[in-house]
């Protein structure tokens, strides 16, 4: 009973408590800033996977390479400065990827995966996004900048 009364009559926080809380807060803020700054690397290109198989690899400024057996399922066209890559993941399942080599970005422009087309709302590879995922088509577009898949961009 004496201890409870002593606690009630005492100060809520002592100076030492506040200093420890402040030090922990500064440490967490420093970790957050370090992680945010380290993840800002510019992508050199991207890789497209369908069902875990690499079907296309593209390096910004140099072009890309289609995997063997996928030559008739990946088509290319131009729209101004953009390179449009149509990928037929399976019969009646396609995705349209827009690549801007000058800016070093790739974004999912269109798809027939679902009504919401979540993959088209994900951030572009090269501008903060590290992976674009189309779950219904089992398609992934992965950045070639260290391939950190722990931070997927969510649309």
C-alpha positions in Angstrom: 0.0 0.0 0.0 2.9 2.4 0.7 4.4 1.8 -2.7 1.1 2.6 -4.5 0.7 5.8 -2.5 4.4 6.8 -3.3 3.8 6.2 -7.0 0.6 8.3 -7.0 2.3 11.2 -5.2 5.3 11.1 -7.4 5.8 12.7 -10.8 4.5 10.9 -13.9 7.8 11.1 -15.8 11.2 11.9 -14.4 13.9 13.7 -16.4 15.8 10.4 -16.9 12.7 8.8 -18.4 12.2 11.7 -20.8 15.8 11.5 -21.9 15.6 7.8 -22.6 12.3 8.3 -24.6 13.9 11.1 -26.6 17.0 9.0 -27.4 14.8 6.1 -28.5 12.8 8.4 -30.7 15.9 9.9 -32.3 17.3 6.4 -33.0 14.1 5.2 -34.7 13.9 8.4 -36.8 17.6 7.9 -37.9 16.8 4.3 -38.9 13.8 5.4 -40.9 15.7 8.1 -42.7 18.6 5.7 -43.5 16.2 3.1 -44.9 14.3 5.7 -46.9 17.5 7.1 -48.4 19.0 3.7 -49.2 16.0 2.7 -51.2 16.2 5.6 -53.7 18.5 3.8 -56.2 17.7 4.3 -59.8 16.8 1.1 -61.7 19.1 0.1 -64.6 16.2 -1.9 -66.1 13.6 -4.5 -65.3 12.8 -8.2 -65.7 9.4 -9.6 -66.6 8.4 -13.0 -65.0 5.3 -15.1 -65.8 4.7 -18.0 -63.4 8.2 -17.5 -62.0 9.9 -17.8 -65.5 11.8 -14.9 -66.8 10.3 -14.0 -70.2 11.8 -10.6 -71.0 14.8 -8.5 -69.6 15.2 -4.9 -70.5 18.0 -2.5 -69.8 17.1 1.2 -70.1 18.9 2.8 -73.1 20.1 -0.5 -74.5 17.0 -2.4 -75.2 15.7 -5.8 -74.2 15.9 -9.5 -74.8 13.0 -11.9 -75.1 13.4 -15.4 -73.6 13.4 -18.4 -75.9 9.9 -19.6 -76.6 8.3 -16.3 -75.9 9.0 -14.5 -79.2 5.5 -14.9 -80.5 3.8 -13.9 -77.2 5.7 -10.6 -76.7 5.2 -7.8 -79.2 6.6 -4.3 -79.4 5.3 -1.0 -80.7 6.1 2.7 -80.4 4.0 5.6 -79.2 6.1 8.7 -79.5 9.1 8.2 -77.1 7.4 5.3 -75.4 8.1 1.6 -76.1 5.0 -0.4 -75.6 5.5 -4.1 -74.8 2.4 -6.3 -75.0 2.9 -9.6 -73.0 0.5 -12.5 -73.5 0.8 -14.3 -70.2 -1.6 -17.0 -71.4 -4.5 -17.4 -73.8 -6.8 -14.3 -73.4 -4.5 -12.9 -70.7 -2.4 -9.9 -71.6 -0.6 -6.9 -70.1 0.7 -3.8 -71.7 3.9 -2.3 -70.3 5.0 1.2 -71.3 8.7 1.9 -71.2 10.3 5.4 -71.2 14.0 4.8 -71.9 14.9 8.5 -71.5 13.4 8.7 -68.1 14.4 5.2 -67.1 10.9 4.1 -66.1 8.4 1.3 -66.9 4.8 1.3 -65.9 1.9 -1.1 -66.5 -0.4 0.8 -68.8 -3.2 -1.7 -69.3 -4.2 -5.2 -68.6 -7.3 -7.5 -68.9 -6.7 -9.1 -65.5 -9.7 -7.8 -63.5 -12.2 -5.0 -63.3 -10.0 -2.9 -61.0 -6.7 -3.6 -62.8 -4.6 -3.1 -59.7 -1.3 -3.6 -61.5 -1.9 -0.4 -63.5 -2.1 1.6 -60.3 1.3 0.6 -59.0 4.2 3.0 -59.1 6.5 2.9 -62.1 9.8 0.9 -62.0 12.6 3.4 -61.7 10.6 6.1 -60.0 10.4 4.6 -56.5 8.7 1.3 -57.4 10.7 -1.9 -57.2 8.1 -4.4 -58.4 4.8 -4.4 -60.3 2.6 -7.5 -59.7 -0.4 -8.7 -61.7 -1.7 -11.6 -59.5 -4.4 -12.9 -61.9 -1.9 -13.3 -64.7 1.0 -14.4 -62.3 3.1 -11.7 -63.9 5.8 -9.7 -62.1 7.9 -6.8 -63.4 11.0 -6.5 -61.2 13.5 -3.7 -61.0 17.1 -4.5 -61.9 18.4 -2.1 -59.2 19.5 -4.6 -56.5 16.1 -6.4 -56.7 14.9 -5.5 -53.3 11.5 -7.2 -53.2 10.8 -6.4 -49.6 9.1 -3.1 -50.5 6.6 -3.7 -53.3 4.7 -0.7 -54.4 1.0 -1.0 -53.7 -1.5 0.7 -55.9 
